[in-house]
């Protein structure tokens, strides 16, 4: 499995999406404000996702 990089768009937990802000050894920190409805879902702005629990949707923004 390929690990995400900073700037990648990832999908996790049944359809949630976010932008990777930091890559750790076992996880990534993701900004979920990318989703228009993140407030409706009552989510925090950032969350931690294990490398095993996401798939990369898009490459880093450059």
C-alpha positions, 0 to 999 in steps of 0.5 A: 500500500502506498502512503499518502503525502502532504496535499493528497486528497484521501477517502476514509471511513465510508466516504469521508474525504480530506486533505493530508496535512501531516504524515506520521509513521503510522497515520496521517493528519487530515483536514476535513474542511475540504468537504462542504458538509463537514459542519453538518456531520459535526466533525472536528476540522482535523482528524487522524487516520491510520495508513491502513484505513484510507485510499488516495483519491488525488495527488498533492496540490502543487 
